[in-house]
Amino acid sequence: MIKPLELNRVEKILFSNAKIDPADLPLDEVTKCYEFLRDFSARKVIYGINTGFGPMAQWRVDDRYLTDLQYNIIRSHSTGAGNPLPDLYVKSAMIARLGTLLQARSGIHPDVVRLLAEFINRDIIPFIPEHGSVGASGDLVQLAHIALTLIGEGEVHFRGAWRPAGDVLRENGLEPMRIHIREGLSITNGTSVMTGIGIVNQFYAERLLDWATLASVMMNEIAASYDDFLAEGLNECRRHEGQQVIAWRMRRLAEGGSRMLKREHELYNGVDAGVKTFDSRHKVQAYYSLRCAPQILGPVYETLLGARRILEEELNSACDNPIVDPERKNVFHGGNFHGDYVSLEEDKVKIVMTRVAMTAERQLNYLFHDRINNILPPFLNLGTLGLNYGMQACQFTATSTTAECQTLAMPNYVHSIPNNNDNQDIVSMGTNSALLCRQVIENVFQVMSIHFIALAQAVDCLEIRDALAPTSRRVYDDVRAIIPRFVEDAPFYRQIAEVENYLKNNPLNLE
């Protein structure tokens, strides 16, 4: 039984510099599959071993050219364009490819697994351009760029510099990948790049959900909202797991604070019948962006939960073609490389992340709009109104960035374009979906960084730091260490970037 590769373990490899233990690699199973294919393939026609690729599969390749055939698919498909994919996403893609090869259904030599694990452990990062995949036959172009470096060609990012892959291999005492039977096709065929990008997206999206949950608590602390919108008795009446989880997390985060009001103390305890209007500073019911946080963020939680399951399943799937099955003593031809599962999930993730940005932007508007909140100066301006501007211009940035998210959130899953002589007549565009999702997530971090600066400024306007719940107070202090309370106008775009970096790299881990 092959031990599954869990996302929690991948997260440690990507963010905590954990290593892959060679002892955990099921090389016996990989070897068994390789040896079966070596013996089985004799005098048989098997796609990608002794035939051309794609529409050229109808051409038989002479035995003397079989090694060249595998090198040719690597070299001919290294045709990506655009900016290089950042190191973190490439490393994740290599882990995803390793996950496929460890299923022992690809018929590759175990040396390939060893070499790929060495690349991951030593942070040897292949050059992969962003553009090239249609997401059917998987990520042929981007994976070819990985394979190119494994055979000692192309470029890698190593210790901060782009260098020829062959030089880095020699420097590390590593032998380039040799072709035995179908190593070229096995490396290039599958969903590993879209899956790798999706995995990093998942980790960052989960962090953003946690930050959005805390921001919603702080908003209600600032507004001195009645806390019954979080009550178990309210939220258990709606049969959605996500809503109940978010409400529970918010209740935990709010513990120890004294800003939120108890409705039973303020409004259920003998209110004078002669009172016709209530203090505008304390709304009987808060605005939706504050009061409905469990209902808004609950679907986000459930969507991310589903995406995590799909990504983990894809990580532990054999997603190339054909599939080599030593147990059944057969080689099956099909379409496990098709990226629909990942494509659809990444569309869902970017939609819910856009919703997170929209919620943060509306909460920002509440903080900036004095005639709505009735407790804060316009744009959190602690200077002279008219002379100073507070955070007025920050709203432009947050609003425009949110609007870009709304455009990017349009589904990509339904944008198939036939190609490859119509052999690939319906494709997933999964890698494009994952890349668009990545951009949305980057945007949301930017909006959220402005939001937390605004939250800290609002706390200072009201002088309520000591009344905040412990986590709110700690994060307030962290943000203020980056950008202190400000009265005079000054550029702070660098501080916005620093807060963004803080949010990305200091997960709350709400569970």
ZAPA-888970 format. One record per residue (C-alpha): x, y negated, z negated; residue in one letter. Coordinates in pm, whole numbers, padded with zeros to 5 digits, always signed. Each point is the difference from the previous one (the first is absolute). Last residue first. Layout:
! ZAPA-888970
XYZa
...
! end
This chain:
! ZAPA-888970
-00928-02556-01356e
+00139-00351+00052l
+00356+00028+00128n
+00080-00373-00036l
+00254+00014+00280p
+00304-00228-00028n
+00163+00004+00345n
-00270-00137+00226k
-00141-00250-00251l
+00345-00136-00085y
+00094-00030+00369n
-00317-00200+00062e
+00084-00217-00301v
+00343-00064+00153e
-00153-00086+00339a
-00237-00250-00165i
+00300-00136-00190q
+00180-00065+00326r
-00303-00182+00137y
+00012-00231-00302f
+00024-00344+00153p
-00052-00271-00260a
-00288-00213-00126d
+00028-00103-00365e
-00193+00180-00271v
+00136+00355+00010f
-00003+00279-00258r
+00303+00219+00064p
+00046+00213+00314i
+00192+00327-00038i
+00000+00026-00380a
-00358-00130+00015r
-00097+00303+00205v
+00148+00237-00258d
-00163-00188-00290d
-00344+00016+00169y
+00063+00370+00064v
+00060+00058-00370r
-00303-00209-00105r
-00233+00183+00238s
+00135+00333-00127t
-00052-00104-00365p
-00354-00148+00039a
-00002-00378+00018l
-00072-00226-00299a
+00366-00095-00047d
+00025-00132+00353r
-00313-00216-00026i
+00132-00351+00062e
-00286-00075+00242l
+00221-00153+00271c
+00277+00241-00095d
-00221+00304+00059v
-00109-00154+00330a
+00365-00037+00105q
+00063+00368-00077a
-00305+00104+00200l
+00109-00222+00289a
+00345+00162+00007i
-00176+00335-00009f
-00219-00090+00296h
+00289-00131+00208i
+00173+00338-00045s
-00326+00180+00083m
-00031-00176+00334v
+00356+00097+00089q
-00049+00358-00119f
-00314+00014+00213v
+00195-00102+00309n
+00256+00277-00047e
-00289+00246-00040i
-00162-00123+00322v
+00329+00039+00184q
+00041+00358-00125r
-00355+00081+00110c
+00085-00125+00348l
+00304+00230+00000l
-00207+00298-00119a
-00266-00058+00264s
+00268-00036+00269n
+00149+00326-00122t
-00337+00172+00024g
-00082-00110+00354m
-00215+00315-00004s
+00006+00113+00363v
-00255+00122+00252i
+00109+00090+00353d
+00351+00103-00096q
+00041+00221+00307n
-00146-00295+00187d
+00320-00033+00206n
+00169-00087-00333n
-00259-00264-00087n
-00359-00043-00121p
-00072-00310-00214i
-00160+00056-00342s
-00109-00307-00193h
-00257+00158-00233v
+00245+00058-00289y
+00114-00362+00019n
-00286-00133-00208p
-00008-00379-00056m
+00187-00074-00322a
+00266-00202+00184l
-00247-00283+00058t
-00113-00008-00363q
+00363+00019-00115c
+00078-00308+00209e
-00285-00181-00176a
+00150+00094-00336t
+00330-00152+00106t
-00174-00319+00112s
-00189-00028-00330t
+00300+00067-00223a
+00223-00242+00188t
-00257-00279+00009f
-00076+00060-00368q
+00363-00059-00083c
-00038-00351+00141a
-00226-00107-00286q
+00215+00154-00273m
+00059-00320-00197g
-00047-00302+00228y
+00148-00302-00179n
-00069-00367+00067l
-00375+00033+00049g
-00049+00165-00337l
+00302-00064-00221t
+00173+00318-00112g
-00136+00328-00143l
-00166+00091+00330n
-00163+00343-00024l
-00138-00059+00351f
-00256-00240-00146p
+00020-00003-00383p
-00142+00303-00184l
-00310+00062-00214i
-00300-00064+00225n
+00078+00318+00204n
-00201-00093+00309i
+00038-00376+00001r
+00370+00040-00082d
+00071+00211+00307h
+00358+00132-00026f
-00061+00289-00242l
-00320+00111+00175y
+00173-00025+00339n
+00274+00224-00133l
-00259+00258-00100q
-00136-00018+00352r
+00351+00057+00145e
+00061+00291-00236a
-00325+00165+00110t
+00082-00048+00367m
+00350+00143-00050a
-00144+00308-00176v
-00253+00039+00282r
+00289-00010+00248t
+00154+00283-00200m
-00327+00189+00040v
+00011-00036+00379i
+00373+00075+00020k
-00054+00321-00195v
-00292+00115+00216k
+00198-00056+00320d
+00290+00188-00155e
-00234+00288-00082e
-00132+00022+00356l
+00346+00005+00154s
+00133+00255-00249v
-00270+00256+00076y
-00003-00078+00372d
+00372+00061+00050g
+00006+00290+00243h
+00316+00205-00048f
-00196+00308-00109n
-00118+00028+00361g
+00012+00359+00117g
+00228+00283+00107h
+00043+00291-00240f
+00313+00217-00016v
-00060+00349-00135n
+00132+00257-00242k
-00290-00052-00240r
+00240-00044-00293e
+00273-00158+00215p
-00232-00281+00112d
+00160-00261+00227v
-00224-00295+00073i
+00031-00155+00346p
-00015-00292-00051n
+00083-00221-00298d
-00200-00096-00308c
+00086+00271-00251a
-00170-00145-00303s
+00126-00100-00344n
+00033-00373+00069l
-00335+00011+00179e
-00170+00136-00313e
+00169-00264-00214e
-00110-00269+00244l
-00361+00123+00002i
-00019+00015-00381r
+00154-00346-00043r
-00243-00142+00256a
-00296+00137-00194g
+00118-00156-00326l
+00073-00324+00184l
-00357-00011+00127t
-00137+00077-00345e
+00199-00281-00162y
-00099-00250+00268v
-00364+00104-00040p
+00028-00086-00372g
+00171-00335+00063l
-00317-00180+00105i
-00248+00159-00245q
+00249-00018-00287p
+00086-00365+00088a
-00364-00108+00017c
+00007-00260-00279r
+00304-00199+00115l
-00040-00018+00380s
-00377+00004-00054y
-00010-00325-00197y
-00055+00032-00376a
-00340+00050-00159q
-00130-00216-00284v
+00285-00228+00104k
+00203-00153-00281h
+00149-00333+00102r
-00339-00115+00122s
-00126-00002-00363d
-00356+00129+00017f
-00320-00166+00109t
-00348-00013-00151k
+00080+00050-00371v
-00324-00040-00198g
-00028+00373-00067a
+00317-00017-00211d
+00200+00322+00064v
-00048+00255-00278g
+00282+00244+00049n
-00027+00152+00345y
+00169-00283+00190l
+00334-00061-00172e
+00065+00300-00223h
-00173+00266+00212e
+00156-00149+00310r
+00346+00056-00141k
+00248-00246+00148l
+00331+00058+00173m
+00291-00205-00129r
+00112+00200-00304s
+00238+00254+00153g
+00110+00321-00172g
-00174+00230+00246e
-00058-00161+00341a
+00235+00238+00180l
-00182+00301-00142r
-00340-00138+00100r
+00138-00076+00348m
+00122+00358+00038r
-00340+00135-00105w
-00181-00231+00244a
+00237+00109+00278i
-00057+00369-00079v
-00380-00039-00017q
-00015-00184+00330q
+00222+00258+00165g
-00198+00301-00126e
-00327-00124+00145h
-00324+00104-00163r
-00119-00341-00111r
-00154+00013-00344c
+00341+00071-00152e
+00095-00358+00082n
-00253-00174-00220l
+00024+00211-00315g
+00378+00015+00038e
+00010-00376-00025a
+00220-00193+00241l
-00267-00248+00110f
-00074-00023-00374d
+00306-00218-00056d
-00162-00342+00013y
+00242-00218+00190s
+00249-00235-00164a
+00093-00130+00347a
+00373+00044-00068i
-00056+00343-00153e
-00224+00093+00291n
+00270-00096+00247m
+00260+00185-00207m
-00202+00321+00023v
-00043-00043+00376s
+00374-00060+00039a
+00064+00324-00194l
-00215+00200+00241t
+00155-00173+00303a
+00344+00091-00134w
-00103+00365-00037d
-00148+00004+00351l
+00320-00154+00133l
+00209+00275-00156r
-00221+00264+00161e
+00040-00176+00335a
+00380-00005-00041y
+00018+00375-00063f
-00242+00079+00279q
+00175-00220+00254n
+00322+00188-00077v
-00184+00327+00069i
-00165-00137+00315g
+00337-00099+00145i
+00125+00356-00056g
-00320+00151+00138t
+00013-00217+00313m
+00363+00105+00041v
-00060+00368-00077s
-00292+00067+00233t
+00156+00267+00220g
+00234+00092+00287n
+00348-00154+00001t
+00181+00229-00244i
-00155+00324+00122s
+00048-00093+00367l
+00376-00052-00034g
+00049+00292-00239e
-00154+00249+00244r
+00243+00297+00023i
+00346-00056-00145h
+00089-00364+00062i
+00269-00126-00235r
-00053-00286-00246m
+00309-00209-00057p
+00248+00121-00264e
+00031-00200-00320l
+00323-00099-00178g
-00143-00335-00108n
+00237-00208+00210e
-00054+00238+00293r
-00377-00048-00017l
+00042-00376-00034v
+00219-00018+00310d
-00242+00213+00203g
-00296-00218-00101a
+00159-00314+00141p
-00030-00280-00259r
-00252-00256-00119w
+00118-00140-00335a
-00132-00024-00355g
+00139+00321-00139r
-00125+00203+00298f
-00255-00104+00259h
+00025+00255+00279v
+00057-00024+00373e
-00036+00227+00302g
+00183+00331+00042e
+00124+00261-00248g
-00256+00272+00069i
-00188-00105-00315l
+00011-00361+00121t
-00193+00084+00315l
-00247+00210-00199a
-00103-00307-00199i
-00042-00203+00321h
-00197+00290+00149a
-00231-00027-00301l
-00082-00357+00102q
-00075+00097+00359v
-00196+00320-00062l
-00211-00126-00289d
-00266+00268+00015g
-00063+00194+00316s
-00271-00255-00046a
+00063-00314-00205g
+00048-00246+00284v
+00354-00066-00119s
+00255-00242+00140g
+00026-00316-00204h
+00166-00055-00337e
+00351+00086+00112p
+00174+00278-00196i
+00370-00031-00081f
+00091+00293-00223p
+00058-00054-00375i
+00285+00182-00172i
-00112-00046-00360d
+00227+00279-00131r
-00283+00213-00139n
-00227-00050+00301i
+00271+00065+00260f
+00117+00301-00200e
-00356+00140-00005a
-00013-00035+00379l
+00327+00189+00031l
-00112+00288-00222r
-00332+00033+00181v
+00176+00005+00339v
+00247+00261-00127d
-00298+00225-00071p
-00040+00062+00377h
-00340-00098+00134i
-00293+00233+00061g
-00260-00263-00088s
-00230+00188-00241r
+00224+00006-00305a
-00215-00250-00192q
+00329-00167-00094l
+00022-00150+00350l
-00320-00198-00057t
+00111-00137-00338g
+00340-00090+00146l
-00181-00208+00259r
-00191-00178-00276a
+00325-00062-00188i
+00152-00141+00320m
-00304-00228+00040a
+00042-00122-00360s
+00363-00084+00072k
-00111-00189+00310v
-00259-00193-00204y
+00251-00102-00267l
+00262-00095+00260d
-00218-00255+00177p
-00123+00095+00352l
+00230-00157+00252p
-00155-00286+00195n
-00145+00064+00342g
+00035+00279+00252a
+00019+00379+00000g
+00154+00197+00286t
+00175+00291-00166s
-00229+00239+00188h
+00246+00093+00275s
+00283+00065-00246r
-00189+00230-00234i
-00197+00179+00272i
+00320+00047+00199n
+00195+00155-00288y
-00261+00276-00025q
-00003+00067+00375l
+00380-00002+00013d
+00000+00298-00238t
-00248+00182+00223l
+00190-00069+00323y
+00154+00342+00060r
-00334+00167-00070d
-00166-00168+00298d
-00285-00233-00088v
-00352+00099+00105r
-00210-00289+00129w
-00366-00014-00099q
+00097-00173-00326a
+00086-00309+00201m
-00324-00168-00108p
+00141-00009-00356g
+00344+00158-00026f
+00173+00237+00240g
+00003+00371-00065t
+00250+00242-00155n
-00017-00101-00363i
-00243-00288+00016g
-00299+00217+00072y
+00066+00372-00029i
+00022+00231+00301v
+00129+00336-00121k
+00304+00207+00094r
+00169-00056-00339a
-00198-00238-00218s
-00076+00253-00272f
+00360+00067-00105d
+00105-00362-00047r
-00347-00091-00127l
+00021+00264-00275f
+00351-00107-00094e
-00106-00363-00035y
-00304+00088-00212c
+00208+00216-00235k
+00262-00274-00025t
-00263-00258-00099v
-00139+00243-00260e
+00346+00063-00145d
+00070-00374+00011l
-00284-00078-00242p
+00163-00329-00113l
-00017-00049-00377d
+00363+00109-00049a
+00107-00280+00233p
-00128-00246-00264d
-00141-00305+00173i
+00121-00310-00175k
-00164-00266-00215a
+00091-00357+00092n
-00284-00147-00207s
-00212-00160+00273f
+00004+00237+00297l
+00100+00326-00168i
-00221-00072-00302k
-00296-00080+00225e
+00056+00325+00190v
-00031+00191-00327r
-00330-00167-00082n
-00112+00071+00357l
+00037+00373-00060e
+00200+00237+00220l
-00174+00334-00024p
+00202+00308-00112k
+00015+00260+00277i
-00147+00334-00110m
! end
